[in-house]
Amino acid sequence: MRNSFADKIRKTVEKLDTDHTGITARAIFDDLGISLSETKSRAYSTLRDLTRSGEVERIGRGIYRWRGKKKGKPEIRKIMWRILRARRNITVEDLMELAGASEAYAREWLQMLDRREIVKHMGRGRYRLINDTVTMPDDREKALKLRMIRQRKKEILIVMNDIQNTVMEAKSRIESCLKSWEE
């Protein structure tokens, strides 16, 4: 079984918020033993993602309530894939209306399928299915791009932490020099 960072946060919120009145981010971090600023920022990002997915509800500043995993509603990509396979000819507007996708997401998804030669762009936002693979194609390019962005963000946070520590150390030295001069 996968035990990702998000799963740890999810389980902790569920465990601590037994009465569904809410739990503070500090309590979540304390239970998980999170104290480093870079890990806290990752944890806040995870809480934001869980809030967006509907599993956790933010009920105040730094206070969260467990809502539970939503079941039954398929991902928008899966809905778009079913619509495309059923209709064979589709427009961006069709996907927006029938699948509830944003224009940018529907267009990006269709362009990915076009690059893989699964659909053919017919002009003016129209696409035709030309290679029915039956199973929905994965968008590994986007996952790789997001993974690289997260890795770069992590590296930047580490550098920023080092800079902050250096600045604090320099400030401390300046203050001690000022004190010795005053004496």
VMD Tcl script that builds the backbone (N, CA, C; Angstrom):
set m [mol new atoms 549]
animate dup $m
set s [atomselect $m all]
$s set {name element resname resid chain x y z} {
  {N N MET 1 A 0.837 -1.189 0.000}
  {CA C MET 1 A 0.000 0.000 0.000}
  {C C MET 1 A 0.877 1.247 0.000}
  {N N ARG 2 A 0.497 2.222 -0.774}
  {CA C ARG 2 A 1.218 3.484 -0.875}
  {C C ARG 2 A 0.994 4.310 0.387}
  {N N ASN 3 A 2.062 4.861 0.918}
  {CA C ASN 3 A 1.936 5.712 2.089}
  {C C ASN 3 A 2.632 7.032 1.806}
  {N N SER 4 A 2.044 7.824 0.939}
  {CA C SER 4 A 2.633 9.082 0.524}
  {C C SER 4 A 2.477 10.126 1.629}
  {N N PHE 5 A 3.128 11.247 1.414}
  {CA C PHE 5 A 3.034 12.355 2.360}
  {C C PHE 5 A 1.583 12.812 2.505}
  {N N ALA 6 A 0.879 12.894 1.377}
  {CA C ALA 6 A -0.536 13.290 1.401}
  {C C ALA 6 A -1.365 12.278 2.195}
  {N N ASP 7 A -1.050 10.982 2.051}
  {CA C ASP 7 A -1.773 9.961 2.810}
  {C C ASP 7 A -1.550 10.128 4.314}
  {N N LYS 8 A -0.329 10.478 4.705}
  {CA C LYS 8 A -0.019 10.698 6.125}
  {C C LYS 8 A -0.827 11.880 6.668}
  {N N ILE 9 A -0.872 12.968 5.898}
  {CA C ILE 9 A -1.650 14.147 6.310}
  {C C ILE 9 A -3.125 13.773 6.398}
  {N N ARG 10 A -3.614 13.090 5.361}
  {CA C ARG 10 A -5.023 12.681 5.291}
  {C C ARG 10 A -5.399 11.846 6.522}
  {N N LYS 11 A -4.584 10.843 6.838}
  {CA C LYS 11 A -4.873 9.952 7.972}
  {C C LYS 11 A -4.814 10.696 9.298}
  {N N THR 12 A -3.884 11.640 9.408}
  {CA C THR 12 A -3.755 12.401 10.646}
  {C C THR 12 A -4.969 13.297 10.867}
  {N N VAL 13 A -5.411 13.989 9.821}
  {CA C VAL 13 A -6.597 14.841 9.946}
  {C C VAL 13 A -7.805 13.989 10.319}
  {N N GLU 14 A -7.958 12.860 9.662}
  {CA C GLU 14 A -9.088 11.976 9.949}
  {C C GLU 14 A -9.031 11.464 11.391}
  {N N LYS 15 A -7.834 11.101 11.850}
  {CA C LYS 15 A -7.655 10.571 13.201}
  {C C LYS 15 A -7.937 11.632 14.262}
  {N N LEU 16 A -7.413 12.845 14.064}
  {CA C LEU 16 A -7.539 13.882 15.090}
  {C C LEU 16 A -8.905 14.557 15.104}
  {N N ASP 17 A -9.584 14.624 13.972}
  {CA C ASP 17 A -10.873 15.312 13.895}
  {C C ASP 17 A -12.022 14.309 14.001}
  {N N THR 18 A -12.068 13.587 15.108}
  {CA C THR 18 A -13.083 12.545 15.277}
  {C C THR 18 A -14.488 13.115 15.433}
  {N N ASP 19 A -14.597 14.289 16.060}
  {CA C ASP 19 A -15.923 14.875 16.274}
  {C C ASP 19 A -16.329 15.870 15.178}
  {N N HIS 20 A -15.492 16.029 14.157}
  {CA C HIS 20 A -15.750 16.891 12.997}
  {C C HIS 20 A -15.988 18.356 13.376}
  {N N THR 21 A -15.310 18.814 14.422}
  {CA C THR 21 A -15.405 20.221 14.809}
  {C C THR 21 A -14.219 21.020 14.310}
  {N N GLY 22 A -13.204 20.331 13.852}
  {CA C GLY 22 A -12.038 21.007 13.293}
  {C C GLY 22 A -10.776 20.720 14.082}
  {N N ILE 23 A -9.662 20.863 13.417}
  {CA C ILE 23 A -8.348 20.612 14.016}
  {C C ILE 23 A -7.380 21.646 13.447}
  {N N THR 24 A -6.470 22.116 14.253}
  {CA C THR 24 A -5.536 23.143 13.780}
  {C C THR 24 A -4.394 22.513 12.994}
  {N N ALA 25 A -3.820 23.314 12.122}
  {CA C ALA 25 A -2.663 22.859 11.355}
  {C C ALA 25 A -1.523 22.519 12.303}
  {N N ARG 26 A -1.367 23.300 13.375}
  {CA C ARG 26 A -0.304 23.046 14.355}
  {C C ARG 26 A -0.454 21.652 14.976}
  {N N ALA 27 A -1.702 21.278 15.307}
  {CA C ALA 27 A -1.942 19.952 15.892}
  {C C ALA 27 A -1.584 18.853 14.895}
  {N N ILE 28 A -1.895 19.081 13.625}
  {CA C ILE 28 A -1.559 18.109 12.577}
  {C C ILE 28 A -0.045 17.971 12.477}
  {N N PHE 29 A 0.652 19.116 12.442}
  {CA C PHE 29 A 2.111 19.095 12.315}
  {C C PHE 29 A 2.757 18.446 13.541}
  {N N ASP 30 A 2.231 18.770 14.739}
  {CA C ASP 30 A 2.777 18.185 15.964}
  {C C ASP 30 A 2.619 16.673 15.969}
  {N N ASP 31 A 1.446 16.204 15.550}
  {CA C ASP 31 A 1.198 14.758 15.534}
  {C C ASP 31 A 2.138 14.044 14.560}
  {N N LEU 32 A 2.451 14.706 13.459}
  {CA C LEU 32 A 3.348 14.113 12.464}
  {C C LEU 32 A 4.820 14.384 12.770}
  {N N GLY 33 A 5.093 15.242 13.737}
  {CA C GLY 33 A 6.473 15.577 14.072}
  {C C GLY 33 A 7.114 16.488 13.039}
  {N N ILE 34 A 6.324 17.354 12.420}
  {CA C ILE 34 A 6.831 18.266 11.393}
  {C C ILE 34 A 7.258 19.562 12.067}
  {N N SER 35 A 8.531 19.942 11.870}
  {CA C SER 35 A 8.983 21.190 12.477}
  {C C SER 35 A 9.787 22.056 11.514}
  {N N LEU 36 A 10.444 21.470 10.536}
  {CA C LEU 36 A 11.238 22.257 9.597}
  {C C LEU 36 A 10.332 23.081 8.696}
  {N N SER 37 A 10.765 24.297 8.386}
  {CA C SER 37 A 9.917 25.193 7.592}
  {C C SER 37 A 9.639 24.645 6.203}
  {N N GLU 38 A 10.627 23.960 5.589}
  {CA C GLU 38 A 10.378 23.426 4.246}
  {C C GLU 38 A 9.354 22.302 4.284}
  {N N THR 39 A 9.336 21.502 5.349}
  {CA C THR 39 A 8.354 20.433 5.475}
  {C C THR 39 A 6.981 21.019 5.785}
  {N N LYS 40 A 6.952 22.092 6.587}
  {CA C LYS 40 A 5.671 22.737 6.882}
  {C C LYS 40 A 5.062 23.306 5.610}
  {N N SER 41 A 5.898 23.904 4.767}
  {CA C SER 41 A 5.360 24.466 3.531}
  {C C SER 41 A 4.797 23.354 2.650}
  {N N ARG 42 A 5.463 22.217 2.633}
  {CA C ARG 42 A 4.958 21.063 1.878}
  {C C ARG 42 A 3.642 20.576 2.476}
  {N N ALA 43 A 3.567 20.575 3.811}
  {CA C ALA 43 A 2.348 20.123 4.482}
  {C C ALA 43 A 1.197 21.085 4.209}
  {N N TYR 44 A 1.463 22.403 4.233}
  {CA C TYR 44 A 0.412 23.375 3.911}
  {C C TYR 44 A -0.057 23.186 2.470}
  {N N SER 45 A 0.866 22.914 1.552}
  {CA C SER 45 A 0.481 22.665 0.163}
  {C C SER 45 A -0.407 21.439 0.063}
  {N N THR 46 A -0.065 20.409 0.814}
  {CA C THR 46 A -0.859 19.178 0.810}
  {C C THR 46 A -2.246 19.443 1.389}
  {N N LEU 47 A -2.308 20.205 2.488}
  {CA C LEU 47 A -3.618 20.556 3.056}
  {C C LEU 47 A -4.452 21.350 2.052}
  {N N ARG 48 A -3.811 22.263 1.312}
  {CA C ARG 48 A -4.522 23.038 0.287}
  {C C ARG 48 A -5.081 22.100 -0.787}
  {N N ASP 49 A -4.259 21.119 -1.220}
  {CA C ASP 49 A -4.714 20.172 -2.233}
  {C C ASP 49 A -5.880 19.326 -1.721}
  {N N LEU 50 A -5.797 18.894 -0.455}
  {CA C LEU 50 A -6.886 18.102 0.126}
  {C C LEU 50 A -8.156 18.951 0.268}
  {N N THR 51 A -7.975 20.247 0.510}
  {CA C THR 51 A -9.122 21.157 0.581}
  {C C THR 51 A -9.759 21.295 -0.792}
  {N N ARG 52 A -8.919 21.456 -1.818}
  {CA C ARG 52 A -9.444 21.580 -3.185}
  {C C ARG 52 A -10.171 20.325 -3.631}
  {N N SER 53 A -9.677 19.155 -3.191}
  {CA C SER 53 A -10.323 17.907 -3.598}
  {C C SER 53 A -11.609 17.645 -2.820}
  {N N GLY 54 A -11.822 18.415 -1.740}
  {CA C GLY 54 A -13.043 18.248 -0.956}
  {C C GLY 54 A -12.906 17.289 0.207}
  {N N GLU 55 A -11.735 16.674 0.394}
  {CA C GLU 55 A -11.549 15.735 1.501}
  {C C GLU 55 A -11.439 16.454 2.835}
  {N N VAL 56 A -10.878 17.658 2.812}
  {CA C VAL 56 A -10.702 18.469 4.006}
  {C C VAL 56 A -11.364 19.807 3.741}
  {N N GLU 57 A -11.997 20.362 4.773}
  {CA C GLU 57 A -12.639 21.660 4.644}
  {C C GLU 57 A -11.917 22.651 5.556}
  {N N ARG 58 A -11.586 23.813 5.031}
  {CA C ARG 58 A -10.966 24.859 5.844}
  {C C ARG 58 A -12.086 25.657 6.480}
  {N N ILE 59 A -12.145 25.631 7.827}
  {CA C ILE 59 A -13.256 26.301 8.518}
  {C C ILE 59 A -12.806 27.568 9.234}
  {N N GLY 60 A -11.540 27.879 9.162}
  {CA C GLY 60 A -10.997 29.092 9.764}
  {C C GLY 60 A -9.521 29.163 9.447}
  {N N ARG 61 A -8.889 30.223 9.886}
  {CA C ARG 61 A -7.462 30.376 9.616}
  {C C ARG 61 A -6.682 29.303 10.370}
  {N N GLY 62 A -6.098 28.385 9.614}
  {CA C GLY 62 A -5.312 27.312 10.204}
  {C C GLY 62 A -6.134 26.218 10.858}
  {N N ILE 63 A -7.449 26.188 10.584}
  {CA C ILE 63 A -8.325 25.170 11.178}
  {C C ILE 63 A -8.999 24.398 10.053}
  {N N TYR 64 A -8.912 23.068 10.159}
  {CA C TYR 64 A -9.409 22.194 9.096}
  {C C TYR 64 A -10.345 21.145 9.672}
  {N N ARG 65 A -11.295 20.711 8.835}
  {CA C ARG 65 A -12.251 19.669 9.224}
  {C C ARG 65 A -12.178 18.540 8.206}
  {N N TRP 66 A -12.183 17.307 8.700}
  {CA C TRP 66 A -12.167 16.125 7.835}
  {C C TRP 66 A -13.537 15.937 7.213}
  {N N ARG 67 A -13.583 15.796 5.891}
  {CA C ARG 67 A -14.842 15.586 5.175}
  {C C ARG 67 A -14.935 14.169 4.617}
  {N N GLY 68 A -13.810 13.559 4.353}
  {CA C GLY 68 A -13.794 12.209 3.802}
  {C C GLY 68 A -13.525 12.227 2.314}
  {N N LYS 69 A -13.102 11.083 1.839}
  {CA C LYS 69 A -12.817 10.961 0.408}
  {C C LYS 69 A -14.107 10.947 -0.377}
  {N N LYS 70 A -14.092 11.674 -1.471}
  {CA C LYS 70 A -15.251 11.662 -2.357}
  {C C LYS 70 A -15.147 10.435 -3.255}
  {N N LYS 71 A -16.250 9.745 -3.385}
  {CA C LYS 71 A -16.254 8.551 -4.220}
  {C C LYS 71 A -17.305 8.702 -5.306}
  {N N GLY 72 A -17.087 8.011 -6.372}
  {CA C GLY 72 A -18.102 7.947 -7.409}
  {C C GLY 72 A -17.898 8.871 -8.593}
  {N N LYS 73 A -17.425 10.074 -8.387}
  {CA C LYS 73 A -17.298 11.008 -9.501}
  {C C LYS 73 A -15.956 10.777 -10.197}
  {N N PRO 74 A -15.978 10.395 -11.460}
  {CA C PRO 74 A -14.714 10.151 -12.182}
  {C C PRO 74 A -13.989 11.450 -12.505}
  {N N GLU 75 A -12.713 11.329 -12.782}
  {CA C GLU 75 A -11.916 12.485 -13.167}
  {C C GLU 75 A -12.451 13.073 -14.467}
  {N N ILE 76 A -12.208 14.361 -14.643}
  {CA C ILE 76 A -12.671 15.054 -15.850}
  {C C ILE 76 A -12.060 14.422 -17.094}
  {N N ARG 77 A -10.773 14.005 -17.005}
  {CA C ARG 77 A -10.127 13.371 -18.168}
  {C C ARG 77 A -10.872 12.114 -18.592}
  {N N LYS 78 A -11.301 11.332 -17.611}
  {CA C LYS 78 A -12.025 10.091 -17.926}
  {C C LYS 78 A -13.366 10.402 -18.586}
  {N N ILE 79 A -14.027 11.432 -18.102}
  {CA C ILE 79 A -15.306 11.837 -18.694}
  {C C ILE 79 A -15.076 12.297 -20.136}
  {N N MET 80 A -14.038 13.132 -20.341}
  {CA C MET 80 A -13.742 13.616 -21.693}
  {C C MET 80 A -13.403 12.454 -22.617}
  {N N TRP 81 A -12.652 11.472 -22.116}
  {CA C TRP 81 A -12.282 10.316 -22.924}
  {C C TRP 81 A -13.531 9.539 -23.356}
  {N N ARG 82 A -14.460 9.332 -22.431}
  {CA C ARG 82 A -15.702 8.620 -22.765}
  {C C ARG 82 A -16.512 9.377 -23.823}
  {N N ILE 83 A -16.585 10.684 -23.662}
  {CA C ILE 83 A -17.328 11.514 -24.621}
  {C C ILE 83 A -16.673 11.438 -25.994}
  {N N LEU 84 A -15.359 11.560 -26.035}
  {CA C LEU 84 A -14.626 11.501 -27.306}
  {C C LEU 84 A -14.860 10.159 -27.998}
  {N N ARG 85 A -14.766 9.072 -27.253}
  {CA C ARG 85 A -14.955 7.742 -27.856}
  {C C ARG 85 A -16.388 7.537 -28.333}
  {N N ALA 86 A -17.345 8.109 -27.627}
  {CA C ALA 86 A -18.748 7.941 -28.018}
  {C C ALA 86 A -19.105 8.781 -29.242}
  {N N ARG 87 A -18.588 9.976 -29.314}
  {CA C ARG 87 A -18.956 10.897 -30.390}
  {C C ARG 87 A -18.047 10.832 -31.606}
  {N N ARG 88 A -16.798 10.509 -31.418}
  {CA C ARG 88 A -15.769 10.452 -32.477}
  {C C ARG 88 A -15.359 11.831 -32.992}
  {N N ASN 89 A -16.291 12.749 -33.155}
  {CA C ASN 89 A -16.007 14.132 -33.550}
  {C C ASN 89 A -16.438 15.027 -32.400}
  {N N ILE 90 A -15.533 15.911 -32.001}
  {CA C ILE 90 A -15.823 16.698 -30.807}
  {C C ILE 90 A -15.187 18.076 -30.906}
  {N N THR 91 A -15.733 19.016 -30.155}
  {CA C THR 91 A -15.139 20.351 -30.081}
  {C C THR 91 A -14.740 20.632 -28.632}
  {N N VAL 92 A -13.929 21.647 -28.480}
  {CA C VAL 92 A -13.524 22.070 -27.134}
  {C C VAL 92 A -14.775 22.459 -26.344}
  {N N GLU 93 A -15.706 23.143 -27.005}
  {CA C GLU 93 A -16.936 23.574 -26.335}
  {C C GLU 93 A -17.766 22.379 -25.859}
  {N N ASP 94 A -17.782 21.287 -26.652}
  {CA C ASP 94 A -18.494 20.077 -26.232}
  {C C ASP 94 A -17.932 19.553 -24.909}
  {N N LEU 95 A -16.607 19.505 -24.822}
  {CA C LEU 95 A -15.970 18.999 -23.598}
  {C C LEU 95 A -16.221 19.933 -22.423}
  {N N MET 96 A -16.246 21.214 -22.701}
  {CA C MET 96 A -16.526 22.175 -21.634}
  {C C MET 96 A -17.940 21.958 -21.087}
  {N N GLU 97 A -18.897 21.785 -21.994}
  {CA C GLU 97 A -20.291 21.651 -21.592}
  {C C GLU 97 A -20.596 20.280 -20.995}
  {N N LEU 98 A -20.140 19.220 -21.655}
  {CA C LEU 98 A -20.513 17.869 -21.241}
  {C C LEU 98 A -19.665 17.307 -20.101}
  {N N ALA 99 A -18.387 17.683 -20.039}
  {CA C ALA 99 A -17.504 17.128 -19.015}
  {C C ALA 99 A -17.241 18.114 -17.874}
  {N N GLY 100 A -17.602 19.371 -18.087}
  {CA C GLY 100 A -17.356 20.361 -17.053}
  {C C GLY 100 A -15.909 20.815 -16.988}
  {N N ALA 101 A -15.179 20.626 -18.080}
  {CA C ALA 101 A -13.771 21.021 -18.135}
  {C C ALA 101 A -13.659 22.498 -18.482}
  {N N SER 102 A -12.571 23.105 -18.048}
  {CA C SER 102 A -12.323 24.486 -18.459}
  {C C SER 102 A -11.850 24.475 -19.906}
  {N N GLU 103 A -11.954 25.614 -20.566}
  {CA C GLU 103 A -11.529 25.694 -21.966}
  {C C GLU 103 A -10.046 25.355 -22.113}
  {N N ALA 104 A -9.225 25.904 -21.222}
  {CA C ALA 104 A -7.774 25.678 -21.299}
  {C C ALA 104 A -7.437 24.199 -21.096}
  {N N TYR 105 A -8.111 23.548 -20.134}
  {CA C TYR 105 A -7.821 22.140 -19.853}
  {C C TYR 105 A -8.265 21.250 -21.015}
  {N N ALA 106 A -9.456 21.496 -21.537}
  {CA C ALA 106 A -9.963 20.700 -22.659}
  {C C ALA 106 A -9.052 20.856 -23.879}
  {N N ARG 107 A -8.647 22.090 -24.167}
  {CA C ARG 107 A -7.769 22.361 -25.309}
  {C C ARG 107 A -6.407 21.681 -25.127}
  {N N GLU 108 A -5.839 21.801 -23.916}
  {CA C GLU 108 A -4.539 21.179 -23.629}
  {C C GLU 108 A -4.614 19.655 -23.766}
  {N N TRP 109 A -5.688 19.062 -23.270}
  {CA C TRP 109 A -5.860 17.613 -23.331}
  {C C TRP 109 A -5.989 17.149 -24.782}
  {N N LEU 110 A -6.781 17.858 -25.573}
  {CA C LEU 110 A -6.945 17.498 -26.987}
  {C C LEU 110 A -5.643 17.682 -27.760}
  {N N GLN 111 A -4.876 18.707 -27.438}
  {CA C GLN 111 A -3.586 18.920 -28.106}
  {C C GLN 111 A -2.611 17.796 -27.779}
  {N N MET 112 A -2.646 17.306 -26.534}
  {CA C MET 112 A -1.805 16.163 -26.153}
  {C C MET 112 A -2.198 14.935 -26.984}
  {N N LEU 113 A -3.505 14.708 -27.148}
  {CA C LEU 113 A -3.962 13.570 -27.948}
  {C C LEU 113 A -3.588 13.750 -29.418}
  {N N ASP 114 A -3.605 14.983 -29.890}
  {CA C ASP 114 A -3.209 15.279 -31.270}
  {C C ASP 114 A -1.723 14.968 -31.475}
  {N N ARG 115 A -0.875 15.355 -30.533}
  {CA C ARG 115 A 0.560 15.060 -30.637}
  {C C ARG 115 A 0.821 13.558 -30.669}
  {N N ARG 116 A -0.032 12.799 -29.995}
  {CA C ARG 116 A 0.126 11.333 -29.958}
  {C C ARG 116 A -0.603 10.636 -31.099}
  {N N GLU 117 A -1.189 11.420 -31.978}
  {CA C GLU 117 A -1.902 10.928 -33.145}
  {C C GLU 117 A -3.074 10.019 -32.787}
  {N N ILE 118 A -3.771 10.398 -31.731}
  {CA C ILE 118 A -4.993 9.704 -31.336}
  {C C ILE 118 A -6.191 10.453 -31.915}
  {N N VAL 119 A -6.072 11.777 -31.965}
  {CA C VAL 119 A -7.082 12.603 -32.613}
  {C C VAL 119 A -6.397 13.440 -33.685}
  {N N LYS 120 A -7.222 13.977 -34.578}
  {CA C LYS 120 A -6.709 14.879 -35.606}
  {C C LYS 120 A -7.433 16.201 -35.466}
  {N N HIS 121 A -6.648 17.279 -35.437}
  {CA C HIS 121 A -7.236 18.615 -35.340}
  {C C HIS 121 A -7.817 18.981 -36.693}
  {N N MET 122 A -9.091 19.293 -36.718}
  {CA C MET 122 A -9.788 19.583 -37.958}
  {C C MET 122 A -9.945 21.087 -38.195}
  {N N GLY 123 A -9.447 21.890 -37.269}
  {CA C GLY 123 A -9.577 23.341 -37.396}
  {C C GLY 123 A -10.710 23.879 -36.554}
  {N N ARG 124 A -10.597 25.136 -36.144}
  {CA C ARG 124 A -11.616 25.840 -35.368}
  {C C ARG 124 A -12.079 25.083 -34.126}
  {N N GLY 125 A -11.142 24.461 -33.409}
  {CA C GLY 125 A -11.483 23.787 -32.155}
  {C C GLY 125 A -12.165 22.449 -32.308}
  {N N ARG 126 A -12.177 21.904 -33.551}
  {CA C ARG 126 A -12.819 20.596 -33.789}
  {C C ARG 126 A -11.750 19.514 -33.888}
  {N N TYR 127 A -12.063 18.354 -33.320}
  {CA C TYR 127 A -11.125 17.228 -33.332}
  {C C TYR 127 A -11.880 15.963 -33.706}
  {N N ARG 128 A -11.176 15.039 -34.386}
  {CA C ARG 128 A -11.756 13.752 -34.789}
  {C C ARG 128 A -10.886 12.640 -34.225}
  {N N LEU 129 A -11.535 11.642 -33.627}
  {CA C LEU 129 A -10.822 10.475 -33.117}
  {C C LEU 129 A -10.369 9.636 -34.306}
  {N N ILE 130 A -9.067 9.390 -34.428}
  {CA C ILE 130 A -8.549 8.613 -35.569}
  {C C ILE 130 A -7.876 7.315 -35.135}
  {N N ASN 131 A -7.584 7.187 -33.834}
  {CA C ASN 131 A -6.921 5.988 -33.343}
  {C C ASN 131 A -7.478 5.661 -31.965}
  {N N ASP 132 A -8.539 4.852 -31.935}
  {CA C ASP 132 A -9.187 4.510 -30.666}
  {C C ASP 132 A -8.355 3.461 -29.940}
  {N N THR 133 A -7.664 3.893 -28.883}
  {CA C THR 133 A -6.794 2.984 -28.126}
  {C C THR 133 A -7.556 2.229 -27.045}
  {N N VAL 134 A -8.834 2.411 -26.942}
  {CA C VAL 134 A -9.741 1.829 -25.954}
  {C C VAL 134 A -9.412 2.342 -24.546}
  {N N THR 135 A -8.185 2.129 -24.080}
  {CA C THR 135 A -7.814 2.652 -22.766}
  {C C THR 135 A -7.369 4.102 -22.904}
  {N N MET 136 A -7.693 4.884 -21.887}
  {CA C MET 136 A -7.354 6.302 -21.923}
  {C C MET 136 A -5.832 6.480 -21.840}
  {N N PRO 137 A -5.260 7.265 -22.736}
  {CA C PRO 137 A -3.817 7.502 -22.697}
  {C C PRO 137 A -3.429 8.353 -21.489}
  {N N ASP 138 A -2.292 8.014 -20.883}
  {CA C ASP 138 A -1.775 8.791 -19.762}
  {C C ASP 138 A -1.053 10.017 -20.274}
  {N N ASP 139 A -1.089 11.061 -19.486}
  {CA C ASP 139 A -0.360 12.271 -19.831}
  {C C ASP 139 A 0.893 12.322 -18.957}
  {N N ARG 140 A 1.843 11.469 -19.266}
  {CA C ARG 140 A 3.073 11.381 -18.475}
  {C C ARG 140 A 3.935 12.628 -18.611}
  {N N GLU 141 A 3.816 13.320 -19.732}
  {CA C GLU 141 A 4.599 14.543 -19.930}
  {C C GLU 141 A 4.255 15.568 -18.853}
  {N N LYS 142 A 2.977 15.734 -18.599}
  {CA C LYS 142 A 2.548 16.726 -17.620}
  {C C LYS 142 A 2.979 16.299 -16.219}
  {N N ALA 143 A 2.845 15.001 -15.918}
  {CA C ALA 143 A 3.265 14.509 -14.607}
  {C C ALA 143 A 4.762 14.736 -14.404}
  {N N LEU 144 A 5.550 14.486 -15.444}
  {CA C LEU 144 A 6.998 14.705 -15.353}
  {C C LEU 144 A 7.295 16.185 -15.153}
  {N N LYS 145 A 6.593 17.040 -15.875}
  {CA C LYS 145 A 6.790 18.486 -15.750}
  {C C LYS 145 A 6.465 18.948 -14.329}
  {N N LEU 146 A 5.359 18.470 -13.776}
  {CA C LEU 146 A 4.986 18.839 -12.416}
  {C C LEU 146 A 6.004 18.320 -11.401}
  {N N ARG 147 A 6.496 17.111 -11.618}
  {CA C ARG 147 A 7.513 16.540 -10.728}
  {C C ARG 147 A 8.777 17.395 -10.746}
  {N N MET 148 A 9.172 17.852 -11.940}
  {CA C MET 148 A 10.364 18.690 -12.064}
  {C C MET 148 A 10.145 20.049 -11.394}
  {N N ILE 149 A 8.937 20.603 -11.520}
  {CA C ILE 149 A 8.618 21.879 -10.875}
  {C C ILE 149 A 8.703 21.726 -9.360}
  {N N ARG 150 A 8.138 20.646 -8.835}
  {CA C ARG 150 A 8.189 20.418 -7.383}
  {C C ARG 150 A 9.626 20.252 -6.900}
  {N N GLN 151 A 10.442 19.516 -7.669}
  {CA C GLN 151 A 11.841 19.314 -7.296}
  {C C GLN 151 A 12.585 20.646 -7.293}
  {N N ARG 152 A 12.351 21.470 -8.302}
  {CA C ARG 152 A 13.015 22.775 -8.382}
  {C C ARG 152 A 12.561 23.670 -7.228}
  {N N LYS 153 A 11.284 23.608 -6.897}
  {CA C LYS 153 A 10.757 24.390 -5.784}
  {C C LYS 153 A 11.415 23.961 -4.480}
  {N N LYS 154 A 11.585 22.661 -4.302}
  {CA C LYS 154 A 12.240 22.132 -3.102}
  {C C LYS 154 A 13.683 22.644 -3.023}
  {N N GLU 155 A 14.398 22.625 -4.145}
  {CA C GLU 155 A 15.775 23.111 -4.174}
  {C C GLU 155 A 15.829 24.599 -3.842}
  {N N ILE 156 A 14.892 25.369 -4.373}
  {CA C ILE 156 A 14.842 26.803 -4.103}
  {C C ILE 156 A 14.569 27.059 -2.624}
  {N N LEU 157 A 13.667 26.287 -2.025}
  {CA C LEU 157 A 13.369 26.449 -0.603}
  {C C LEU 157 A 14.608 26.161 0.256}
  {N N ILE 158 A 15.380 25.168 -0.132}
  {CA C ILE 158 A 16.603 24.851 0.608}
  {C C ILE 158 A 17.587 26.014 0.518}
  {N N VAL 159 A 17.764 26.563 -0.691}
  {CA C VAL 159 A 18.666 27.704 -0.874}
  {C C VAL 159 A 18.162 28.902 -0.075}
  {N N MET 160 A 16.850 29.143 -0.108}
  {CA C MET 160 A 16.290 30.268 0.638}
  {C C MET 160 A 16.502 30.086 2.147}
  {N N ASN 161 A 16.366 28.855 2.626}
  {CA C ASN 161 A 16.626 28.562 4.034}
  {C C ASN 161 A 18.069 28.877 4.390}
  {N N ASP 162 A 19.002 28.470 3.518}
  {CA C ASP 162 A 20.424 28.757 3.746}
  {C C ASP 162 A 20.670 30.257 3.787}
  {N N ILE 163 A 20.058 30.991 2.872}
  {CA C ILE 163 A 20.206 32.447 2.838}
  {C C ILE 163 A 19.654 33.059 4.122}
  {N N GLN 164 A 18.502 32.585 4.541}
  {CA C GLN 164 A 17.887 33.109 5.761}
  {C C GLN 164 A 18.791 32.847 6.961}
  {N N ASN 165 A 19.360 31.648 7.051}
  {CA C ASN 165 A 20.262 31.329 8.158}
  {C C ASN 165 A 21.495 32.217 8.130}
  {N N THR 166 A 22.041 32.464 6.942}
  {CA C THR 166 A 23.215 33.327 6.805}
  {C C THR 166 A 22.889 34.751 7.234}
  {N N VAL 167 A 21.732 35.249 6.823}
  {CA C VAL 167 A 21.317 36.603 7.199}
  {C C VAL 167 A 21.134 36.697 8.719}
  {N N MET 168 A 20.512 35.703 9.312}
  {CA C MET 168 A 20.305 35.704 10.766}
  {C C MET 168 A 21.647 35.674 11.510}
  {N N GLU 169 A 22.568 34.867 11.004}
  {CA C GLU 169 A 23.899 34.789 11.613}
  {C C GLU 169 A 24.622 36.129 11.492}
  {N N ALA 170 A 24.543 36.777 10.330}
  {CA C ALA 170 A 25.176 38.077 10.126}
  {C C ALA 170 A 24.537 39.132 11.040}
  {N N LYS 171 A 23.234 39.088 11.175}
  {CA C LYS 171 A 22.521 40.028 12.045}
  {C C LYS 171 A 22.980 39.861 13.488}
  {N N SER 172 A 23.123 38.620 13.916}
  {CA C SER 172 A 23.575 38.333 15.267}
  {C C SER 172 A 24.987 38.872 15.497}
  {N N ARG 173 A 25.863 38.680 14.529}
  {CA C ARG 173 A 27.241 39.175 14.643}
  {C C ARG 173 A 27.269 40.703 14.692}
  {N N ILE 174 A 26.456 41.342 13.877}
  {CA C ILE 174 A 26.398 42.808 13.863}
  {C C ILE 174 A 25.914 43.320 15.219}
  {N N GLU 175 A 24.868 42.684 15.751}
  {CA C GLU 175 A 24.341 43.102 17.051}
  {C C GLU 175 A 25.374 42.936 18.145}
  {N N SER 176 A 26.128 41.831 18.121}
  {CA C SER 176 A 27.161 41.638 19.146}
  {C C SER 176 A 28.288 42.653 18.998}
  {N N CYS 177 A 28.655 43.013 17.766}
  {CA C CYS 177 A 29.675 44.036 17.542}
  {C C CYS 177 A 29.192 45.392 18.044}
  {N N LEU 178 A 27.923 45.726 17.792}
  {CA C LEU 178 A 27.367 46.989 18.257}
  {C C LEU 178 A 27.353 47.072 19.772}
  {N N LYS 179 A 27.023 45.959 20.412}
  {CA C LYS 179 A 27.017 45.924 21.878}
  {C C LYS 179 A 28.422 46.154 22.428}
  {N N SER 180 A 29.420 45.513 21.796}
  {CA C SER 180 A 30.807 45.673 22.289}
  {C C SER 180 A 31.305 47.086 22.050}
  {N N TRP 181 A 30.885 47.754 21.035}
  {CA C TRP 181 A 31.300 49.118 20.765}
  {C C TRP 181 A 30.648 50.093 21.768}
  {N N GLU 182 A 29.408 49.772 22.127}
  {CA C GLU 182 A 28.704 50.633 23.076}
  {C C GLU 182 A 29.348 50.573 24.450}
  {N N GLU 183 A 29.975 49.472 24.787}
  {CA C GLU 183 A 30.582 49.291 26.102}
  {C C GLU 183 A 31.885 49.934 26.165}
}
mol reanalyze $m
mol bondsrecalc $m
mol representation Tube
mol addrep $m
